[in-house]
Amino acid sequence: LPPPEEDASEDEVSQHPSQVSTESVTPLLPFVASDEWHTGHVDIPVPCARYKCKEDDVKIFRVNDIYYRNPLDVIQSEFADTTFYSLHLKPFKEFF
């Protein structure tokens, strides 16, 4: 039998992480590769603490970089997938 080949040389293994090339690294997040994901923000009205105030005087807390998908896109992608046939679509008990 031939000797096993080495996977990497000692020089490659001893490289500092900052010296390793990241050109071939792809993000693992599902919404990065797909164009069906959207980015947005949410404004949350925060009530005044310990005293009453008008709705116009309420401070707004903004949450940026919220990733979301349109519900219709999610439904359409599930119906188009082959795993759709394994889903349970009928209720256990029908009332009509």
N, CA, C and O atoms as a printed pandas DataFrame, in Angstrom:
     atom_number atom_name residue_name chain_id  residue_number  x_coord  y_coord  z_coord
0              1         N          LEU        A               1    0.835   -1.188    0.000
1              2        CA          LEU        A               1    0.000    0.000    0.000
2              3         C          LEU        A               1    0.877    1.247    0.000
3              4         O          LEU        A               1    1.913    1.273    0.663
4              5         N          PRO        A               2    0.473    2.279   -0.735
5              6        CA          PRO        A               2    1.257    3.513   -0.728
6              7         C          PRO        A               2    1.037    4.265    0.576
7              8         O          PRO        A               2   -0.016    4.122    1.198
8              9         N          PRO        A               3    2.014    5.067    1.003
9             10        CA          PRO        A               3    1.844    5.835    2.242
10            11         C          PRO        A               3    0.749    6.890    2.069
11            12         O          PRO        A               3    0.562    7.416    0.972
12            13         N          PRO        A               4    0.028    7.199    3.145
13            14        CA          PRO        A               4   -1.039    8.206    3.043
14            15         C          PRO        A               4   -0.450    9.581    2.748
15            16         O          PRO        A               4    0.633    9.924    3.222
16            17         N          GLU        A               5   -1.177   10.352    1.964
17            18        CA          GLU        A               5   -0.727   11.698    1.636
18            19         C          GLU        A               5   -1.067   12.635    2.784
19            20         O          GLU        A               5   -2.092   12.486    3.449
20            21         N          GLU        A               6   -0.186   13.604    3.004
21            22        CA          GLU        A               6   -0.430   14.588    4.053
22            23         C          GLU        A               6   -1.417   15.625    3.541
23            24         O          GLU        A               6   -1.368   16.029    2.379
24            25         N          ASP        A               7   -2.316   16.050    4.426
25            26        CA          ASP        A               7   -3.332   17.020    4.031
26            27         C          ASP        A               7   -2.758   18.425    3.883
27            28         O          ASP        A               7   -3.066   19.124    2.918
28            29         N          ALA        A               8   -1.939   18.832    4.819
29            30        CA          ALA        A               8   -1.395   20.192    4.790
30            31         C          ALA        A               8    0.016   20.172    5.337
31            32         O          ALA        A               8    0.360   19.352    6.189
32            33         N          SER        A               9    0.808   21.066    4.846
33            34        CA          SER        A               9    2.176   21.158    5.349
34            35         C          SER        A               9    2.171   21.880    6.685
35            36         O          SER        A               9    1.177   22.496    7.068
36            37         N          GLU        A              10    3.306   21.797    7.401
37            38        CA          GLU        A              10    3.392   22.443    8.709
38            39         C          GLU        A              10    3.288   23.951    8.581
39            40         O          GLU        A              10    2.765   24.611    9.479
40            41         N          ASP        A              11    3.782   24.515    7.468
41            42        CA          ASP        A              11    3.703   25.961    7.274
42            43         C          ASP        A              11    2.253   26.426    7.167
43            44         O          ASP        A              11    1.897   27.473    7.706
44            45         N          GLU        A              12    1.415   25.652    6.474
45            46        CA          GLU        A              12    0.012   26.029    6.323
46            47         C          GLU        A              12   -0.736   25.918    7.636
47            48         O          GLU        A              12   -1.618   26.729    7.919
48            49         N          VAL        A              13   -0.396   24.925    8.440
49            50        CA          VAL        A              13   -1.087   24.721    9.712
50            51         C          VAL        A              13   -0.696   25.786   10.717
51            52         O          VAL        A              13   -1.524   26.195   11.531
52            53         N          SER        A              14    0.538   26.242   10.679
53            54        CA          SER        A              14    1.014   27.183   11.683
54            55         C          SER        A              14    0.671   28.627   11.355
55            56         O          SER        A              14    1.036   29.523   12.116
56            57         N          GLN        A              15   -0.016   28.885   10.251
57            58        CA          GLN        A              15   -0.362   30.255    9.901
58            59         C          GLN        A              15   -1.346   30.829   10.902
59            60         O          GLN        A              15   -2.232   30.132   11.397
60            61         N          HIS        A              16   -1.179   32.097   11.189
61            62        CA          HIS        A              16   -2.095   32.805   12.066
62            63         C          HIS        A              16   -3.427   32.962   11.335
63            64         O          HIS        A              16   -3.429   33.129   10.115
64            65         N          PRO        A              17   -4.565   32.913   12.044
65            66        CA          PRO        A              17   -5.866   33.024   11.365
66            67         C          PRO        A              17   -6.010   34.281   10.518
67            68         O          PRO        A              17   -6.720   34.268    9.512
68            69         N          SER        A              18   -5.342   35.376   10.910
69            70        CA          SER        A              18   -5.467   36.601   10.122
70            71         C          SER        A              18   -4.706   36.512    8.810
71            72         O          SER        A              18   -4.951   37.306    7.902
72            73         N          GLN        A              19   -3.784   35.555    8.693
73            74        CA          GLN        A              19   -2.997   35.410    7.478
74            75         C          GLN        A              19   -3.647   34.443    6.491
75            76         O          GLN        A              19   -3.223   34.370    5.338
76            77         N          VAL        A              20   -4.644   33.717    6.913
77            78        CA          VAL        A              20   -5.307   32.743    6.052
78            79         C          VAL        A              20   -6.222   33.482    5.085
79            80         O          VAL        A              20   -6.915   34.420    5.480
80            81         N          SER        A              21   -6.230   33.072    3.837
81            82        CA          SER        A              21   -7.054   33.718    2.825
82            83         C          SER        A              21   -8.526   33.419    3.086
83            84         O          SER        A              21   -8.896   32.279    3.370
84            85         N          THR        A              22   -9.355   34.445    2.987
85            86        CA          THR        A              22  -10.797   34.277    3.205
86            87         C          THR        A              22  -11.577   34.460    1.912
87            88         O          THR        A              22  -12.790   34.663    1.952
88            89         N          GLU        A              23  -10.910   34.394    0.772
89            90        CA          GLU        A              23  -11.599   34.615   -0.498
90            91         C          GLU        A              23  -12.620   33.528   -0.797
91            92         O          GLU        A              23  -13.670   33.809   -1.376
92            93         N          SER        A              24  -12.327   32.287   -0.412
93            94        CA          SER        A              24  -13.232   31.190   -0.744
94            95         C          SER        A              24  -14.260   30.918    0.342
95            96         O          SER        A              24  -15.079   30.010    0.201
96            97         N          VAL        A              25  -14.234   31.682    1.415
97            98        CA          VAL        A              25  -15.176   31.473    2.512
98            99         C          VAL        A              25  -16.512   32.092    2.125
99           100         O          VAL        A              25  -16.574   33.254    1.724
100          101         N          THR        A              26  -17.576   31.313    2.248
101          102        CA          THR        A              26  -18.916   31.819    1.975
102          103         C          THR        A              26  -19.672   31.902    3.285
103          104         O          THR        A              26  -19.496   31.044    4.150
104          105         N          PRO        A              27  -20.502   32.906    3.452
105          106        CA          PRO        A              27  -21.274   33.023    4.684
106          107         C          PRO        A              27  -22.223   31.844    4.841
107          108         O          PRO        A              27  -22.749   31.323    3.858
108          109         N          LEU        A              28  -22.439   31.427    6.088
109          110        CA          LEU        A              28  -23.293   30.280    6.362
110          111         C          LEU        A              28  -24.742   30.674    6.618
111          112         O          LEU        A              28  -25.608   29.808    6.740
112          113         N          LEU        A              29  -25.009   31.963    6.701
113          114        CA          LEU        A              29  -26.366   32.391    6.981
114          115         C          LEU        A              29  -27.242   32.190    5.749
115          116         O          LEU        A              29  -26.819   32.512    4.639
116          117         N          PRO        A              30  -28.445   31.667    5.920
117          118        CA          PRO        A              30  -29.286   31.379    4.760
118          119         C          PRO        A              30  -29.780   32.625    4.051
119          120         O          PRO        A              30  -30.007   32.591    2.841
120          121         N          PHE        A              31  -29.953   33.727    4.773
121          122        CA          PHE        A              31  -30.505   34.914    4.137
122          123         C          PHE        A              31  -29.473   35.731    3.398
123          124         O          PHE        A              31  -29.839   36.696    2.727
124          125         N          VAL        A              32  -28.194   35.390    3.488
125          126        CA          VAL        A              32  -27.170   36.120    2.755
126          127         C          VAL        A              32  -27.174   35.698    1.289
127          128         O          VAL        A              32  -27.028   36.542    0.405
128          129         N          ALA        A              33  -27.337   34.428    1.025
129          130        CA          ALA        A              33  -27.269   33.915   -0.338
130          131         C          ALA        A              33  -28.579   34.086   -1.091
131          132         O          ALA        A              33  -28.577   34.075   -2.322
132          133         N          SER        A              34  -29.662   34.238   -0.411
133          134        CA          SER        A              34  -30.966   34.289   -1.058
134          135         C          SER        A              34  -31.416   35.733   -1.228
135          136         O          SER        A              34  -31.212   36.564   -0.343
136          137         N          ASP        A              35  -32.028   36.024   -2.369
137          138        CA          ASP        A              35  -32.538   37.375   -2.589
138          139         C          ASP        A              35  -33.974   37.511   -2.101
139          140         O          ASP        A              35  -34.573   38.575   -2.258
140          141         N          GLU        A              36  -34.536   36.466   -1.515
141          142        CA          GLU        A              36  -35.899   36.532   -1.000
142          143         C          GLU        A              36  -35.960   37.179    0.379
143          144         O          GLU        A              36  -37.049   37.506    0.850
144          145         N          TRP        A              37  -34.841   37.368    1.026
145          146        CA          TRP        A              37  -34.795   37.995    2.334
146          147         C          TRP        A              37  -34.694   39.503    2.164
147          148         O          TRP        A              37  -34.037   39.994    1.247
148          149         N          HIS        A              38  -35.348   40.223    3.053
149          150        CA          HIS        A              38  -35.352   41.679    3.022
150          151         C          HIS        A              38  -34.811   42.200    4.347
151          152         O          HIS        A              38  -34.860   41.510    5.365
152          153         N          THR        A              39  -34.297   43.416    4.323
153          154        CA          THR        A              39  -33.795   44.064    5.531
154          155         C          THR        A              39  -34.700   45.245    5.840
155          156         O          THR        A              39  -35.132   45.964    4.938
156          157         N          GLY        A              40  -34.978   45.434    7.102
157          158        CA          GLY        A              40  -35.828   46.547    7.490
158          159         C          GLY        A              40  -35.542   46.987    8.908
159          160         O          GLY        A              40  -34.527   46.617    9.498
160          161         N          HIS        A              41  -36.441   47.772    9.443
161          162        CA          HIS        A              41  -36.325   48.222   10.826
162          163         C          HIS        A              41  -37.717   48.213   11.459
163          164         O          HIS        A              41  -38.738   48.217   10.772
164          165         N          VAL        A              42  -37.721   48.199   12.782
165          166        CA          VAL        A              42  -38.973   48.206   13.538
166          167         C          VAL        A              42  -38.902   49.355   14.531
167          168         O          VAL        A              42  -37.920   49.493   15.260
168          169         N          ASP        A              43  -39.944   50.179   14.559
169          170        CA          ASP        A              43  -40.043   51.267   15.529
170          171         C          ASP        A              43  -40.956   50.829   16.662
171          172         O          ASP        A              43  -42.111   50.464   16.438
172          173         N          ILE        A              44  -40.425   50.868   17.893
173          174        CA          ILE        A              44  -41.184   50.442   19.070
174          175         C          ILE        A              44  -41.416   51.662   19.951
175          176         O          ILE        A              44  -40.455   52.268   20.426
176          177         N          PRO        A              45  -42.681   52.035   20.181
177          178        CA          PRO        A              45  -42.942   53.154   21.083
178          179         C          PRO        A              45  -42.715   52.724   22.537
179          180         O          PRO        A              45  -43.290   51.741   23.003
180          181         N          VAL        A              46  -41.874   53.472   23.235
181          182        CA          VAL        A              46  -41.549   53.162   24.628
182          183         C          VAL        A              46  -42.321   54.134   25.511
183          184         O          VAL        A              46  -42.157   55.345   25.370
184          185         N          PRO        A              47  -43.163   53.633   26.423
185          186        CA          PRO        A              47  -43.965   54.534   27.260
186          187         C          PRO        A              47  -43.089   55.307   28.242
187          188         O          PRO        A              47  -41.988   54.883   28.593
188          189         N          CYS        A              48  -43.607   56.443   28.669
189          190        CA          CYS        A              48  -42.896   57.267   29.649
190          191         C          CYS        A              48  -42.916   56.567   31.001
191          192         O          CYS        A              48  -43.928   55.989   31.398
192          193         N          ALA        A              49  -41.806   56.623   31.694
193          194        CA          ALA        A              49  -41.701   55.948   32.989
194          195         C          ALA        A              49  -42.190   56.853   34.110
195          196         O          ALA        A              49  -41.796   58.016   34.188
196          197         N          ARG        A              50  -43.036   56.331   34.966
197          198        CA          ARG        A              50  -43.508   56.947   36.210
198          199         C          ARG        A              50  -44.374   58.188   36.053
199          200         O          ARG        A              50  -44.680   58.846   37.047
200          201         N          TYR        A              51  -44.772   58.522   34.846
201          202        CA          TYR        A              51  -45.714   59.620   34.679
202          203         C          TYR        A              51  -46.464   59.441   33.365
203          204         O          TYR        A              51  -46.020   58.731   32.463
204          205         N          LYS        A              52  -47.606   60.101   33.284
205          206        CA          LYS        A              52  -48.433   60.001   32.088
206          207         C          LYS        A              52  -47.945   61.001   31.049
207          208         O          LYS        A              52  -47.515   62.108   31.374
208          209         N          CYS        A              53  -48.024   60.584   29.801
209          210        CA          CYS        A              53  -47.655   61.496   28.717
210          211         C          CYS        A              53  -48.524   61.186   27.502
211          212         O          CYS        A              53  -49.141   60.124   27.414
212          213         N          LYS        A              54  -48.557   62.115   26.589
213          214        CA          LYS        A              54  -49.344   61.938   25.377
214          215         C          LYS        A              54  -48.639   60.958   24.451
215          216         O          LYS        A              54  -47.435   60.727   24.556
216          217         N          GLU        A              55  -49.423   60.390   23.542
217          218        CA          GLU        A              55  -48.839   59.451   22.582
218          219         C          GLU        A              55  -47.819   60.130   21.681
219          220         O          GLU        A              55  -46.880   59.484   21.216
220          221         N          ASP        A              56  -47.987   61.414   21.430
221          222        CA          ASP        A              56  -47.041   62.137   20.583
222          223         C          ASP        A              56  -45.697   62.343   21.282
223          224         O          ASP        A              56  -44.677   62.525   20.618
224          225         N          ASP        A              57  -45.689   62.316   22.630
225          226        CA          ASP        A              57  -44.457   62.550   23.389
226          227         C          ASP        A              57  -43.676   61.272   23.687
227          228         O          ASP        A              57  -42.613   61.328   24.306
228          229         N          VAL        A              58  -44.183   60.143   23.262
229          230        CA          VAL        A              58  -43.536   58.861   23.546
230          231         C          VAL        A              58  -42.246   58.749   22.743
231          232         O          VAL        A              58  -42.195   59.116   21.569
232          233         N          LYS        A              59  -41.208   58.237   23.397
233          234        CA          LYS        A              59  -39.939   58.030   22.700
234          235         C          LYS        A              59  -40.040   56.783   21.827
235          236         O          LYS        A              59  -40.721   55.819   22.180
236          237         N          ILE        A              60  -39.366   56.813   20.702
237          238        CA          ILE        A              60  -39.373   55.703   19.749
238          239         C          ILE        A              60  -38.021   55.003   19.805
239          240         O          ILE        A              60  -36.973   55.630   19.651
240          241         N          PHE        A              61  -38.064   53.697   20.027
241          242        CA          PHE        A              61  -36.854   52.868   20.002
242          243         C          PHE        A              61  -36.825   52.137   18.668
243          244         O          PHE        A              61  -37.743   51.381   18.348
244          245         N          ARG        A              62  -35.772   52.361   17.890
245          246        CA          ARG        A              62  -35.668   51.759   16.556
246          247         C          ARG        A              62  -34.711   50.573   16.596
247          248         O          ARG        A              62  -33.579   50.685   17.068
248          249         N          VAL        A              63  -35.185   49.434   16.092
249          250        CA          VAL        A              63  -34.361   48.235   15.951
250          251         C          VAL        A              63  -34.015   48.123   14.470
251          252         O          VAL        A              63  -34.896   47.926   13.634
252          253         N          ASN        A              64  -32.737   48.250   14.153
253          254        CA          ASN        A              64  -32.281   48.206   12.762
254          255         C          ASN        A              64  -31.861   46.803   12.365
255          256         O          ASN        A              64  -31.688   45.926   13.212
256          257         N          ASP        A              65  -31.702   46.607   11.077
257          258        CA          ASP        A              65  -31.201   45.362   10.491
258          259         C          ASP        A              65  -32.026   44.143   10.891
259          260         O          ASP        A              65  -31.482   43.138   11.349
260          261         N          ILE        A              66  -33.331   44.240   10.716
261          262        CA          ILE        A              66  -34.225   43.104   10.918
262          263         C          ILE        A              66  -34.335   42.377    9.579
263          264         O          ILE        A              66  -34.669   42.986    8.563
264          265         N          TYR        A              67  -34.054   41.082    9.583
265          266        CA          TYR        A              67  -34.171   40.280    8.370
266          267         C          TYR        A              67  -35.527   39.575    8.381
267          268         O          TYR        A              67  -35.912   38.968    9.380
268          269         N          TYR        A              68  -36.239   39.662    7.274
269          270        CA          TYR        A              68  -37.557   39.039    7.197
270          271         C          TYR        A              68  -37.829   38.570    5.780
271          272         O          TYR        A              68  -37.180   38.999    4.826
272          273         N          ARG        A              69  -38.794   37.687    5.666
273          274        CA          ARG        A              69  -39.282   37.220    4.367
274          275         C          ARG        A              69  -40.771   37.490    4.298
275          276         O          ARG        A              69  -41.465   37.447    5.314
276          277         N          ASN        A              70  -41.252   37.763    3.124
277          278        CA          ASN        A              70  -42.685   37.946    2.941
278          279         C          ASN        A              70  -43.374   36.595    3.136
279          280         O          ASN        A              70  -42.897   35.586    2.615
280          281         N          PRO        A              71  -44.481   36.556    3.872
281          282        CA          PRO        A              71  -45.159   35.274    4.118
282          283         C          PRO        A              71  -45.571   34.552    2.837
283          284         O          PRO        A              71  -45.502   33.324    2.779
284          285         N          LEU        A              72  -45.993   35.281    1.824
285          286        CA          LEU        A              72  -46.392   34.640    0.572
286          287         C          LEU        A              72  -45.197   33.950   -0.098
287          288         O          LEU        A              72  -45.355   32.879   -0.684
288          289         N          ASP        A              73  -44.006   34.553   -0.016
289          290        CA          ASP        A              73  -42.801   33.924   -0.572
290          291         C          ASP        A              73  -42.470   32.629    0.152
291          292         O          ASP        A              73  -42.050   31.654   -0.472
292          293         N          VAL        A              74  -42.657   32.615    1.469
293          294        CA          VAL        A              74  -42.382   31.413    2.256
294          295         C          VAL        A              74  -43.341   30.294    1.859
295          296         O          VAL        A              74  -42.921   29.152    1.678
296          297         N          ILE        A              75  -44.622   30.616    1.724
297          298        CA          ILE        A              75  -45.625   29.612    1.355
298          299         C          ILE        A              75  -45.356   29.074   -0.044
299          300         O          ILE        A              75  -45.429   27.866   -0.271
300          301         N          GLN        A              76  -45.047   29.963   -0.981
301          302        CA          GLN        A              76  -44.780   29.523   -2.351
302          303         C          GLN        A              76  -43.547   28.636   -2.426
303          304         O          GLN        A              76  -43.541   27.656   -3.171
304          305         N          SER        A              77  -42.510   28.957   -1.674
305          306        CA          SER        A              77  -41.298   28.131   -1.713
306          307         C          SER        A              77  -41.545   26.765   -1.092
307          308         O          SER        A              77  -40.967   25.776   -1.543
308          309         N          GLU        A              78  -42.391   26.684   -0.069
309          310        CA          GLU        A              78  -42.697   25.390    0.537
310          311         C          GLU        A              78  -43.546   24.526   -0.395
311          312         O          GLU        A              78  -43.345   23.314   -0.467
312          313         N          PHE        A              79  -44.473   25.126   -1.096
313          314        CA          PHE        A              79  -45.287   24.365   -2.037
314          315         C          PHE        A              79  -44.465   23.883   -3.224
315          316         O          PHE        A              79  -44.786   22.847   -3.805
316          317         N          ALA        A              80  -43.421   24.601   -3.596
317          318        CA          ALA        A              80  -42.585   24.216   -4.732
318          319         C          ALA        A              80  -41.551   23.162   -4.363
319          320         O          ALA        A              80  -41.001   22.504   -5.246
320          321         N          ASP        A              81  -41.275   22.991   -3.063
321          322        CA          ASP        A              81  -40.255   22.045   -2.618
322          323         C          ASP        A              81  -40.804   20.615   -2.649
323          324         O          ASP        A              81  -42.011   20.402   -2.529
324          325         N          THR        A              82  -39.913   19.651   -2.810
325          326        CA          THR        A              82  -40.343   18.246   -2.856
326          327         C          THR        A              82  -40.773   17.730   -1.488
327          328         O          THR        A              82  -41.491   16.733   -1.413
328          329         N          THR        A              83  -40.360   18.373   -0.418
329          330        CA          THR        A              83  -40.770   17.941    0.920
330          331         C          THR        A              83  -42.209   18.336    1.228
331          332         O          THR        A              83  -42.743   17.963    2.273
332          333         N          PHE        A              84  -42.833   19.078    0.342
333          334        CA          PHE        A              84  -44.215   19.494    0.545
334          335         C          PHE        A              84  -45.141   18.301    0.717
335          336         O          PHE        A              84  -46.091   18.356    1.498
336          337         N          TYR        A              85  -44.868   17.222   -0.010
337          338        CA          TYR        A              85  -45.752   16.059    0.030
338          339         C          TYR        A              85  -45.687   15.319    1.358
339          340         O          TYR        A              85  -46.553   14.490    1.635
340          341         N          SER        A              86  -44.695   15.593    2.177
341          342        CA          SER        A              86  -44.609   14.943    3.483
342          343         C          SER        A              86  -45.234   15.791    4.590
343          344         O          SER        A              86  -45.250   15.374    5.748
344          345         N          LEU        A              87  -45.746   16.965    4.253
345          346        CA          LEU        A              87  -46.358   17.831    5.257
346          347         C          LEU        A              87  -47.772   17.365    5.578
347          348         O          LEU        A              87  -48.450   16.766    4.743
348          349         N          HIS        A              88  -48.200   17.646    6.791
349          350        CA          HIS        A              88  -49.547   17.301    7.241
350          351         C          HIS        A              88  -50.425   18.537    7.050
351          352         O          HIS        A              88  -50.276   19.514    7.784
352          353         N          LEU        A              89  -51.333   18.512    6.081
353          354        CA          LEU        A              89  -52.119   19.692    5.747
354          355         C          LEU        A              89  -53.561   19.635    6.229
355          356         O          LEU        A              89  -54.211   20.676    6.326
356          357         N          LYS        A              90  -54.078   18.457    6.532
357          358        CA          LYS        A              90  -55.457   18.341    6.993
358          359         C          LYS        A              90  -55.486   18.350    8.518
359          360         O          LYS        A              90  -54.604   17.783    9.162
360          361         N          PRO        A              91  -56.494   18.992    9.090
361          362        CA          PRO        A              91  -56.597   18.989   10.552
362          363         C          PRO        A              91  -57.012   17.610   11.066
363          364         O          PRO        A              91  -57.537   16.787   10.317
364          365         N          PHE        A              92  -56.770   17.376   12.339
365          366        CA          PHE        A              92  -57.142   16.101   12.936
366          367         C          PHE        A              92  -58.654   15.971   13.078
367          368         O          PHE        A              92  -59.195   14.866   13.050
368          369         N          LYS        A              93  -59.334   17.108   13.231
369          370        CA          LYS        A              93  -60.776   17.081   13.401
370          371         C          LYS        A              93  -61.371   18.237   12.604
371          372         O          LYS        A              93  -60.958   19.385   12.763
372          373         N          GLU        A              94  -62.332   17.933   11.757
373          374        CA          GLU        A              94  -62.996   18.974   10.989
374          375         C          GLU        A              94  -64.315   19.320   11.661
375          376         O          GLU        A              94  -65.025   18.426   12.121
376          377         N          PHE        A              95  -64.652   20.598   11.726
377          378        CA          PHE        A              95  -65.841   21.055   12.425
378          379         C          PHE        A              95  -66.981   21.432   11.487
379          380         O          PHE        A              95  -68.007   21.932   11.947
380          381         N          PHE        A              96  -66.830   21.208   10.205
381          382        CA          PHE        A              96  -67.926   21.561    9.294
382          383         C          PHE        A              96  -68.215   20.441    8.357
383          384         O          PHE        A              96  -69.106   20.554    7.515
